[in-house]
Amino acid sequence: MARQRIVMKTGEALVEADEAWSAAEPEVVIGELDGPVGHAIANLIGDQVKGHSRVWAILNSDVQVRPATLMVSKYTAPNARYTNVLMGTVQAAVANGVLDAVRAGDIPRDAVDEIGIIVAVWLDPAAGDEAVAIDHRILFETHRAATAKAIHKAMAGEPTIDWLLANQEKVGHYFHELGLEGRL
């Protein structure tokens, strides 16, 4: 029986530990490499932008994960320290999160060579501050968990439209609420 094509699925997640710099909030797009997602991946990897480098999710140099996963920063890398954390700890965490999603069955194992993933990554600007002591284990775990969670939500179609309609008035955007309270 042929597998059902994945044209385009989207998802996002937020995972954080106690420290503000630990927050991971990836947004993912998942789909066939011969469709719009594959075309987007090819365009992104071939159109590098200073401060927003696009890199493959890798376990380590020379070990790219499957499905092919392109990581894109949501924040302009301000310095070498930030870039090294992004292209080290976070890049490895995203790669591990993708493999966790395959292992969990969220990504069909028989589709790993036919689909691609784009992960827009949030790394707190504090990661570039030399005065901030970052625990790379915590940062790795939050980004790994958030990547797997975002992929799960994308593939499961979560939140559903029924949940969204039922909870629309109960869910407030964090920064909007801070603005209403005069704390922004």
Secondary structure, 3 states (H helix, E strand, C coil): CCCCCCCCEEEECCECCCCHHHCECCEEEEEECCCHHHHHHHHHHCCCCCCCCEEECEEECCEECCCEEEEEECCCCCCHHHHHHHHHHHHHHHHHHHHHHHHHCCCCHHHCCCEEEEEEECCCHHHHCCCCCCCHHHHHHHHHHHHHHHHHHHHHCCCCHHHHHHHCCCCCCHHHHHHHCCCC
